[in-house]
């Protein structure tokens, strides 16, 4: 176990670390970071805090000041780059506490193998997307936290291209204040749901949910994804002492997914008064330093039970008396007139069928034998399995989610498969296969195959940090054969059984690869074939 102290203004410099001893502490109480997903001005910091492979680590904050656009259309902001103020991966038992986060995209993202997480005493204001993203459906607890103005609450919605079953997991929310805030999405001012559940299977993989002494507040009654809330209530195994607030003067409609027993429902002025009082009390209590800081000494949270077919929840203590603070005005969102026609990849997608297993790639016609699927230079796909054909311009194509077949045209194209096992034909011209992150192509998300790599084509992996072990962004180094366990290796080999050239990237200190890509056939690659 070790204690790492972070102090001062880190600005746009992210802090990343991996391989800490179990139970280590990252003390960032006196540190400040900027969170920004827009690199058009030459500076960005989409993931200010990144922790990998560090079981039981305690990440204590700290301030993250976001510079994420809160007013433009959801799709426009997302296209600048996915982002989260704090991200963990392969870090089971992680504790994230005492953070102040403002104007973020996702405030906290617990990703692969970070089960049994604890998030507590976190104050988030203005999250353009999720308060907490837990799309790997991990068991964990969120407690004693204020999420004041978010598009969506807890996301437990795995990508259809990397499905996971969380039906045997349990997520607990205790003492959580959560207010949904409308923002521009598909041409209307709206917000998502408190819990965003799996759309591909109609909620079959949703974890069990426990709600204790929570206050949930909405501003738009006709908000997106009633389906998710019906699903969340269906998977609730414990509910007590909660309050559900409709802050608008429009009553909840007859078809609204009303909460189950254990929730008191208030509407209109009564709801607004309740929220202002609860919010002010939370802020006053935490500014006075009365918030818990030791998860082992906190008595409010009972050990998480294993889900039972017919749970018998224990009663929770009623909250203590509340002070009478001056009410604070609720911020009014500023409408944005621009329509946003493109579909959303993460928040509240429309139900999609589960994708079929990855097909064995078959040669497709050369360019010119199929009609282009779009006009202009740029195209972004949706969440489905698509066949995308470029035109004669220098195209920029992003397949997004799904198992896509993408074929460039005669120009010098930049093609990103994104999530899913995609098949890519560059076609004529000097084309670039672009990889923005490890999960664009790896075994757990689906491995891409470039079907027609030719002289002049290149593979761009410059956006991937090749070494998690040290700070800042590192470039890969080409090696031939297998990875040796050294971070930063991009190994090139030929698999005779697959009949493919295999490109494997290792970003940490082990023999596992975090990025992998196939090229059809035995291709003699050199450094000149890559943008590193």
C-alpha positions in Angstrom: 0.0 0.0 0.0 1.2 3.5 -0.8 0.0 7.1 -0.6 0.3 9.3 -3.6 -0.3 13.0 -3.0 -1.3 15.3 -5.9 -1.2 19.0 -5.4 -1.6 22.1 -7.5 -3.1 23.0 -10.8 -2.7 20.2 -13.4 -4.6 22.1 -16.0 -4.9 20.1 -19.2 -2.4 17.4 -18.0 -4.2 14.1 -17.2 -3.2 12.0 -14.2 -3.0 8.3 -15.1 -1.6 5.4 -13.1 -1.7 1.6 -13.1 -0.4 -1.3 -11.1 -0.8 0.2 -7.6 -0.6 -2.1 -4.6 -4.0 -3.1 -3.1 -5.5 -0.4 -0.9 -3.2 2.4 -2.1 -4.5 6.0 -1.7 -4.4 8.7 -4.3 -4.8 12.0 -2.3 -5.8 14.7 -4.8 -7.6 16.9 -2.2 -5.4 19.9 -3.1 -5.3 19.3 -6.9 -7.3 20.8 -9.7 -7.8 19.5 -13.2 -9.5 20.9 -16.4 -11.9 18.5 -18.2 -12.3 19.3 -21.9 -13.2 17.1 -24.9 -12.7 19.8 -27.6 -9.2 19.8 -29.1 -9.9 22.4 -31.8 -7.9 25.0 -29.9 -5.0 22.6 -29.5 -5.8 21.7 -25.9 -8.0 19.0 -24.5 -8.2 16.7 -21.5 -11.1 14.2 -22.0 -10.0 11.9 -19.1 -8.4 14.0 -16.3 -8.2 11.0 -13.9 -7.5 7.5 -15.2 -6.7 4.6 -12.9 -6.0 1.0 -14.1 -5.1 -2.3 -12.6 -5.2 -1.1 -9.0 -7.5 -3.2 -6.8 -8.9 -1.4 -3.8 -7.4 1.9 -4.6 -8.9 5.0 -2.9 -9.2 8.1 -5.2 -9.8 11.1 -3.0 -10.5 14.5 -4.6 -10.0 17.2 -5.6 -11.7 19.5 -8.1 -12.3 18.9 -11.8 -13.4 22.0 -13.6 -15.2 21.0 -16.8 -15.0 22.9 -20.1 -17.6 20.6 -21.8 -20.2 22.5 -23.9 -23.5 22.3 -22.0 -25.6 24.2 -24.6 -25.0 22.7 -28.0 -26.8 19.7 -29.3 -25.9 16.4 -27.7 -24.6 14.8 -30.9 -22.4 17.8 -31.7 -20.8 17.7 -28.2 -20.3 13.9 -28.4 -18.7 14.0 -31.8 -15.9 16.2 -30.3 -14.9 13.1 -28.3 -16.2 10.8 -25.6 -15.1 11.8 -22.1 -15.3 11.3 -18.4 -13.9 13.3 -15.5 -12.8 10.1 -13.6 -12.4 6.7 -15.2 -11.3 3.4 -13.7 -10.6 0.0 -15.4 -9.5 -3.3 -14.0 -9.7 -1.8 -10.5 -12.1 -3.9 -8.4 -13.1 -2.4 -5.0 -12.2 1.1 -6.1 -13.4 4.0 -3.8 -14.0 7.4 -5.4 -14.9 10.1 -2.9 -14.8 13.7 -2.0 -14.7 15.1 -5.5 -16.2 18.4 -6.8 -16.9 18.1 -10.6 -18.5 20.8 -12.8 -19.5 21.0 -16.5 -18.6 17.5 -17.4 -19.6 14.9 -19.9 -19.8 11.7 -17.8 -18.8 12.6 -14.3 -17.6 9.1 -13.3 -17.1 6.0 -15.4 -16.4 2.7 -13.8 -15.4 0.4 -16.6 -14.1 -3.1 -17.1 -13.5 -5.3 -14.0 -14.1 -2.4 -11.5 -16.8 -4.3 -9.6 -17.7 -3.6 -6.0 -17.0 0.1 -6.5 -18.0 2.7 -4.0 -18.7 6.3 -5.0 -19.4 8.7 -2.1 -19.4 12.3 -1.1 -19.2 13.5 -4.7 -20.8 16.8 -5.8 -21.4 17.1 -9.5 -22.9 20.1 -11.2 -23.9 20.1 -14.9 -23.1 16.8 -16.6 -23.9 16.8 -20.3 -24.4 13.1 -20.3 -24.3 10.6 -17.3 -23.8 11.2 -13.7 -22.3 7.7 -13.4 -21.6 5.4 -16.3 -21.6 1.7 -15.3 -22.2 0.1 -18.7 -20.3 -3.1 -17.8 -23.1 -3.7 -15.2 -20.8 -4.0 -12.2 -22.0 -4.4 -8.6 -21.3 -1.3 -6.6 -22.6 1.5 -4.4 -23.3 5.2 -4.9 -24.1 7.1 -1.7 -24.2 10.4 0.0 -23.7 12.3 -3.3 -25.3 15.3 -5.0 -25.7 15.2 -8.8 -27.2 18.6 -9.5 -28.2 19.0 -13.2 -27.4 16.0 -15.4 -28.8 14.7 -18.7 -29.1 11.2 -17.3 -28.5 9.5 -14.0 -27.0 6.1 -13.7 -26.2 4.4 -17.0 -26.3 0.6 -17.0 -26.7 0.2 -20.7 -24.0 -1.9 -22.4 -23.1 -1.5 -26.0 -24.8 -4.0 -28.3 -21.4 -4.7 -29.8 -19.9 -5.8 -26.4 -22.9 -7.3 -24.5 -22.7 -8.3 -20.8 -25.2 -9.9 -18.4 -25.5 -8.0 -15.1 -28.7 -9.8 -13.9 -26.7 -11.4 -11.0 -25.2 -8.0 -10.0 -26.6 -5.4 -7.5 -26.2 -1.6 -7.6 -27.1 0.4 -4.5 -28.0 4.1 -4.4 -28.2 5.4 -0.9 -28.6 9.1 0.2 -28.2 10.2 -3.4 -29.7 13.6 -4.6 -30.1 13.5 -8.4 -31.7 16.2 -10.5 -32.2 15.7 -14.2 -31.6 18.9 -16.3 -32.9 19.4 -19.8 -30.5 20.1 -22.7 -30.7 20.1 -26.5 -31.2 16.6 -27.9 -32.6 15.9 -31.4 -34.0 19.4 -31.7 -35.8 19.5 -28.4 -35.0 20.5 -24.8 -35.3 17.3 -22.8 -33.4 15.0 -20.6 -33.0 11.2 -20.1 -34.1 9.0 -17.3 -32.8 8.5 -13.8 -31.7 5.0 -14.6 -30.7 4.2 -18.2 -31.0 0.4 -18.8 -30.1 -2.0 -21.6 -32.1 -1.3 -24.8 -30.8 -4.2 -26.9 -32.4 -6.9 -24.7 -35.3 -4.9 -23.2 -33.7 -4.9 -19.8 -33.1 -8.7 -19.5 -29.5 -8.1 -18.3 -30.3 -5.2 -15.9 -28.7 -5.6 -12.4 -30.8 -5.7 -9.2 -31.3 -2.2 -7.8 -31.6 -0.8 -4.3 -32.8 2.7 -3.5 -32.4 4.0 0.1 -33.1 7.6 1.3 -32.7 9.0 -2.2 -34.2 12.2 -3.7 -34.8 12.0 -7.5 -36.0 15.2 -9.3 -37.1 15.7 -12.9 -37.9 18.8 -14.8 -39.5 17.4 -18.0 -42.3 15.0 -17.5 -42.3 13.8 -21.2 -38.7 13.0 -21.0 -36.9 10.3 -23.0 -37.0 6.5 -22.2 -40.0 5.7 -20.0 -38.9 2.2 -20.9 -35.8 2.4 -18.9 -37.6 3.6 -15.8 -40.2 0.8 -16.1 -37.3 -1.6 -16.3 -35.5 -0.1 -13.4 -38.6 -0.3 -11.1 -39.1 -4.0 -12.2 -35.5 -4.8 -11.1 -35.8 -3.0 -7.7 -35.2 -5.4 -4.8 -35.1 -2.8 -2.0 -36.7 0.6 -1.8 -37.3 2.8 1.3 -37.3 6.4 2.5 -37.1 7.8 -1.0 -38.7 10.9 -2.5 -39.6 11.4 -6.2 -40.0 15.0 -7.3 -41.7 16.5 -10.4 -40.3 20.0 -10.4 -42.5 21.2 -13.2 -46.1 22.4 -13.0 -47.2 19.8 -15.6 -48.5 16.8 -13.7 -47.0 13.4 -14.4 -49.1 11.8 -17.2 -51.1 8.6 -16.7 -48.6 6.5 -18.6 -45.7 7.7 -16.6 -43.5 4.9 -15.0 -44.4 5.6 -11.4 -42.0 4.4 -8.7 -42.8 1.4 -6.5 -43.5 1.4 -2.8 -40.8 3.1 -0.8 -41.1 6.4 -2.8 -43.1 9.5 -1.9 -44.1 11.5 -4.9 -44.3 15.3 -4.8 -45.1 17.7 -7.7 -45.0 21.3 -8.6 -44.2 24.0 -6.0 -44.1 21.4 -3.2 -41.5 19.4 -5.1 -39.4 22.5 -5.8 -39.4 23.6 -2.2 -38.4 20.1 -1.1 -35.5 19.9 -3.6 -34.1 23.3 -2.6 -34.2 22.4 1.0 -32.6 19.0 0.5 -29.9 20.4 -1.8 -29.1 23.2 0.6 -28.9 20.8 3.5 -26.5 18.5 1.6 -24.2 21.4 0.7 -24.2 22.8 4.2 -23.5 19.4 5.8 -20.6 18.7 3.5 -19.1 22.1 3.6 -19.0 21.8 7.4 -17.0 18.6 7.0 -19.6 16.3 8.4 -19.5 13.9 5.4 -18.1 10.4 6.0 -14.6 9.9 4.7 -13.9 6.4 6.0 -16.0 3.7 4.3 -15.1 1.3 7.0 -16.6 3.5 9.8 -19.8 4.6 8.1 -22.8 3.0 9.8 -25.5 4.1 7.4 -24.8 1.5 4.8 -25.5 -2.1 5.6 -23.5 -4.9 3.9 -25.0 -5.4 0.5 -27.2 -8.5 0.5 -27.2 -11.2 -2.2 -30.4 -10.7 -4.3 -33.2 -13.1 -3.4 -36.3 -13.9 -5.5 -38.4 -12.3 -2.8 -36.3 -9.9 -0.9 -37.1 -8.8 2.6 -35.6 -5.3 2.8 -34.7 -4.0 6.3 -36.0 -0.6 7.2 -33.5 2.3 6.9 -33.1 5.1 9.4 -35.1 8.2 8.7 -33.0 11.3 7.8 -32.5 13.7 10.7 -34.0 17.2 11.0 -33.1 19.5 8.2 -32.2 23.2 8.4 -34.2 25.9 6.8 -31.8 27.5 4.2 -32.7 30.2 1.9 -33.9 28.6 -1.4 -31.6 28.9 -4.3 -33.1 29.5 -7.8 -32.9 26.7 -10.2 -30.9 27.5 -13.3 -33.0 27.8 -16.5 -31.6 26.0 -19.5 -31.0 28.1 -22.6 -32.7 26.5 -25.7 -30.5 25.9 -28.7 -32.4 26.1 -32.0 -30.2 23.7 -34.0 -31.9 20.4 -34.8 -29.9 17.3 -34.3 -30.9 14.6 -36.7 -28.4 11.9 -35.9 -29.1 9.1 -33.5 -27.5 8.8 -30.1 -25.1 6.0 -29.4 -25.4 5.9 -25.6 -28.1 7.9 -23.9 -31.5 6.2 -24.3 -31.1 4.6 -27.7 -34.0 3.0 -29.4 -34.2 -0.7 -28.9 -32.0 -2.6 -31.3 -31.8 -6.4 -31.9 -28.8 -8.1 -30.4 -26.2 -8.4 -33.2 -25.5 -11.7 -34.7 -22.0 -13.3 -34.1 -19.2 -11.8 -36.1 -19.4 -13.1 -39.7 -16.4 -14.6 -41.4 -15.2 -11.8 -43.7 -15.9 -12.4 -47.4 -14.4 -10.3 -50.2 -16.7 -7.5 -51.4 -16.9 -5.8 -54.7 -14.3 -3.1 -55.6 -15.3 0.5 -55.4 -17.6 1.6 -58.1 -19.6 -1.6 -58.0 -21.9 -0.3 -55.3 -23.7 3.0 -54.9 -22.4 5.5 -52.3 -24.6 5.6 -49.2 -24.1 9.3 -48.6 -23.3 12.6 -50.3 -20.6 15.0 -49.2 -17.4 14.1 -47.4 -18.4 12.9 -43.9 -20.6 10.2 -42.7 -21.4 8.7 -39.2 -23.2 5.5 -38.8 -25.7 4.5 -36.1 -26.0 1.7 -33.5 -27.0 -1.0 -36.1 -25.0 -3.3 -38.3 -24.5 -1.3 -41.5 -23.0 -1.4 -44.9 -21.4 2.0 -45.6 -20.0 2.9 -49.1 -18.0 6.0 -49.7 -17.9 8.2 -52.8 -15.2 9.8 -54.9 -14.4 12.5 -52.4 -11.8 12.3 -49.6 -14.3 10.8 -47.1 -14.2 10.8 -43.3 -16.3 7.8 -42.2 -17.2 6.7 -38.7 -19.1 3.4 -38.4 -19.9 4.0 -34.7 -21.6 1.0 -33.0 -22.5 -2.3 -34.6 -20.7 -4.8 -36.8 -20.2 -2.7 -39.9 -18.9 -3.3 -43.4 -17.3 0.0 -44.5 -15.8 0.6 -48.0 -14.1 3.8 -49.0 -14.3 5.2 -52.5 -11.7 6.5 -54.9 -10.5 9.3 -52.6 -8.0 9.5 -49.7 -10.3 8.3 -47.0 -10.1 8.3 -43.2 -12.2 5.4 -41.9 -12.9 4.6 -38.2 -14.8 1.4 -37.5 -15.4 2.4 -33.9 -17.2 -0.2 -31.7 -17.8 -3.7 -33.0 -15.9 -6.1 -35.2 -15.9 -4.1 -38.4 -14.7 -5.1 -41.9 -12.9 -2.2 -43.7 -12.1 -1.7 -47.4 -10.2 1.4 -48.1 -10.8 1.3 -51.9 -8.7 3.6 -54.1 -6.5 6.3 -52.9 -4.2 6.5 -49.9 -6.5 5.6 -47.0 -6.1 5.8 -43.2 -7.7 3.4 -40.8 -8.1 5.5 -37.7 -8.2 4.1 -34.1 -9.1 6.7 -31.4 -9.0 4.3 -28.4 -8.1 0.7 -27.5 -11.8 -0.4 -27.5 -12.2 0.5 -31.2 -10.6 -2.9 -31.9 -9.9 -5.5 -29.3 -11.2 -8.9 -28.4 -13.7 -7.8 -25.8 -15.3 -5.2 -28.1 -14.7 -6.9 -31.5 -11.6 -7.0 -33.6 -11.6 -5.1 -36.9 -10.2 -6.5 -40.2 -8.7 -4.4 -42.9 -9.6 -6.3 -46.1 -7.4 -4.5 -48.7 -4.4 -2.8 -47.2 -2.2 -1.5 -50.0 0.9 0.6 -50.4 0.1 4.2 -49.4 -2.5 3.2 -46.9 -1.7 3.8 -43.2 -3.0 2.8 -39.8 -3.3 5.7 -37.3 -3.0 4.7 -33.6 -1.6 8.1 -32.5 -4.6 8.9 -30.4 -4.1 5.8 -28.2 -1.8 6.3 -25.2 0.7 3.5 -25.6 2.0 3.4 -22.0 -0.4 3.6 -19.0 2.6 3.3 -16.6 3.7 6.9 -17.0 2.0 10.3 -17.4 1.2 12.1 -20.6 0.6 10.5 -24.0 3.2 8.0 -25.3 3.6 6.6 -28.8 3.8 3.0 -29.8 7.0 1.3 -31.0 6.8 -1.3 -33.7 8.2 -4.8 -32.9 7.9 -8.0 -34.9 6.6 -11.2 -33.3 4.7 -11.3 -30.0 4.5 -8.7 -27.3 7.1 -9.2 -24.5 5.3 -7.5 -21.7 6.9 -4.1 -22.2 4.4 -1.2 -22.4 4.2 0.6 -25.7 4.8 -2.3 -28.0 2.8 -2.6 -31.2 3.6 -6.2 -32.3 3.2 -7.4 -35.9 2.9 -11.1 -36.7 1.1 -13.5 -39.2 -1.4 -16.1 -38.0 -1.4 -18.8 -40.6 -4.5 -20.4 -39.3 -6.5 -17.2 -39.6 -4.7 -16.2 -42.8 -4.3 -12.7 -41.3 -1.6 -10.3 -40.3 -2.2 -9.5 -36.6 -1.3 -6.2 -35.0 -1.3 -6.3 -31.2 -0.8 -3.3 -28.8 0.3 -3.6 -25.2 -0.1 -0.5 -23.0 0.8 -1.9 -19.6 3.3 -4.1 -17.8 2.0 -7.6 -18.7 1.6 -10.0 -21.6 -2.1 -9.1 -22.2 -2.9 -7.0 -25.3 -5.3 -4.1 -25.0 -5.6 -3.4 -28.7 -5.7 -5.8 -31.6 -6.3 -5.5 -35.4 -6.3 -7.9 -38.3 -5.3 -7.3 -41.9 -6.4 -9.9 -44.5 -3.5 -11.9 -45.8 0.2 -11.9 -45.0 1.2 -8.2 -45.4 4.8 -7.0 -44.9 4.3 -3.9 -42.8 6.9 -1.3 -41.8 7.0 1.8 -39.6 5.9 3.8 -42.6 2.6 2.1 -42.7 1.6 3.6 -39.3 0.9 6.9 -37.7 2.3 6.3 -34.2 
